[in-house]
Amino acid sequence: MNYGYADLDESTKSHNQNYFEALYAQVAESISLADLNVLEIGCGRGGGAAYVSRVFHPRSFIGIDFSPHNVEFCRNSHSIQGLQFLTAEASELPFHSESFDAVINIESSHGYQNESKFLHSTARVLQPDGYFLFADFRLRHTIPEFRKKITDAGLTITMEKDITENVLHALNLNSDKMKALIRRHFPADVQPLLLESAGIAGTTKHALFCSGMLRYFQLVAKKQKANSY
């Protein structure tokens, strides 16, 4: 699950749209992933990894997550040729240097304890001229510092786009559905926390997006050939 992505002209009647997959499409379409070796850091329950594998036809796709429970769920739920899942930490990637043509990271890094180690680890496993495809939210005033951490890791930002309004639109279109799911499947005492985490309309997080203090952005960064690890 992520916050989703919706075109700004998307009608409230379009309830069949999968906004979660649309966010993955928005990120994955930044480059051609066909026949590339791709790593997703923070794959969660694997729905995005399975979607990208089906639609964008990478040669191989490895999804990693720090939670063994998530990885077990992924392995039991998604059986696609070339797709596999491993338990690993974002800052300590268990792969040889220059193993991947592209690394995807969607709505995961805001919870990492050490962004710099994560970005350096990402750069290490990328091939020269490999791509880092990223989307997540940050408080507006912290974004310049995050950009600097990316460049310090040896990655050059080639595209950046603020997609806050698209994410907020998806949250608004999906709010009723998400509220119903949370109220149906979780006890009442944890529902407020889950609603807040999901960014449902009326929560503090939703208000921060609306005010502009919290921004959701995507970027593409390319590994510089001169780096060696």
N, C-alpha and C positions, 0 to 999 in steps of 0.2 A: 504494500500500500504506500502511495505517495500522495501529495496534495493535488496532483493532476494538472492538466493543461487543456485549455479550451480556446478556440478562436473567439475573438471578441464579438463577432456577429452570431455566435452560437445561440440558438433559440432555447428558451427554457423548456420547450417541448421535446428537445432531443435527448430523451432520457436513456436511449439505448447506447449512446456514445460512451466508450470506455476512456475516461479522462486520464486514468492511470497509465494505460498503454500510450495514450497520446503524448504524455510527457516523455516517455522513452523514445517515441518516434521523433519528437522535436530534437532530442539530443543525438540520437543515432543517425539522423539524416544529415548531420553536419559534415560527414565525410562518407565515402563509400566503404562499407564494412565487408563487402563481398570478398570471400577468400582470404580474409585476414585472421590472424590469431588474436583473439580479444579476451581481455580480463575485465570482470566487473568486481570492484571492491565495494563490499556492503550490499550483497545481493538480496538480503532479507529472505523472504519465502520463495524467491525464484521466479515470480511471475514475469518480471521484466526481462530477465535472462532468457526465459523460454520464448517470450514474444520476439525479442531481437533475433534469436536463433532461427525462429520460423520465418520471419519476414525479411531479414537483411542478409541472411545466408553467409555468415562468417565461416571460415575453414574450421575453426575451433572456438569454443567459448567456455571459459572457466569462471564460475561465480564463487566468490569467497565471502564468508561471513564469520564473525567472531563467535556466534552462537551455534553450538553443536546441534541444538534442537531445530534451529532453522535449516541447517544443512541436511539433517536427517529428513525433514519435511520436503525439502527440495528434491532430494534423491528419490523419495517415494512418489512424488507428484509430477515430476517433469522428466520424461524419457524421450530425448531427442538426440539423434546421432550428432556427435561432436560436442555435446553439452555435458559438462560435469561440474560438481560442486565440492568445495573443500572448506574445512574450518581453518581460519587463519586470521591474524591481526593485520589491520591496514598498515601499520607502521613497521611490520616485520614480515614482509611478503616472502614466502618460502619458494622463490623461483630464481633461476639463474638470471644474471644480468642480460638485458637485451632479448628477452623471451617473447615479447608481445608487440604487435603492430599498433594496438590501440588499448587504452584503459578507460573504462567507463566508471563514473562515480556519481550517483544520483541520490540526492536528499539523504545523505548518510554522514558526510564529513562534519556537519555542525555539532555532532556529538563526540568527535574524536578528542582525546586528551592532548595529543601532540600533532598539530597540523603540519609542522615543518618536517617531522620524521615521515609522516604519511606521504607528503609531496616528494621528498627525496627518495623514498622507497619506490614510489610510482615512476619517477624519472629513471631510476636504476633499471627497472625491468622492461622499460620501453626500448624498442629498437631506435637507432638514430633515424631522425625524421618521423618517429612514431607520434601518435596523437593521444592527448588526454582530453576526454570529453566529459564535461562536468556540468552539473546543475544542482543548486542548493540555495538556501536562504541564509542571510546574515543581517545583523543590525547595520544600517547604512554606514555608520562611521567606521566600521571595522573592515569594510571592503577594500580600501586602499592597502591596508596591511596584509590582507590575504593575497592581493595581487603581487605584492613584493615577495611574499613567501614562495609563490609560484616561480617567479623569475630567479630567486635565489637558489631554487632547486635545479636550475638549468633548463627551464621550460619557457618558451616564448609564446605569449598570448597572441593568437592570430585572429580571434573573433570573440566578442563579448556582447551579450544582449540582455537587457533587463526584461524579464518576462513576468514581472509581478502581477500586472493586470490580467494576463492570461491565466495565471495560477489562481488568482483571487476569483476570477469568473468561474473557473472549474469548482472551486470550493463552494461558491454560492449555488451553482447548479446541483452539486452533489450533497448539500447539507442535509436535506430531508432524508435522503437515502442513508447517509452515514449515521444520523441520529437514530433512525429506526433500527439499523444493524446493531449499534452499541446497546440500545435499550433492550433489544431482543436477546442478546447473547452474553451480557455481562451484568453482575450484581449491581444494585443501585449505589452502593458506597464507592465504587470505582468509576462510575459513569462520568462524573464531572471531570476527573483527570483525563479520561480517554477522549471526551469531547474537546477539551483544551488541546490535547496532543494532536488531535485530528484537524485543528484549525477551523472548527465549525463556526458559522456565523453566530455572533453573540459572545464569543470567547475573547480573552485578552489577546491571544496570538492573532486572531482574525482582525481585531481592532488595530494592532500594530502594523499589519499589512496595509489596512485602509489608510492609516495616518502617514504612511511613507517611511516610518522608522525602521521597519523590517522590509528588506528587499529580496526578491527571488531573482537570481540571474543564472544564465548559462554561459559557458565559455569553451573555447577550443584552444588548447596550447600544444605546441610542437616541441619535441625534444631537439635540442641543438646538437649538431653532429660532433662538435668539438669536445663534448663531455666524455669523460671516461671514469669508470667506477672500479 
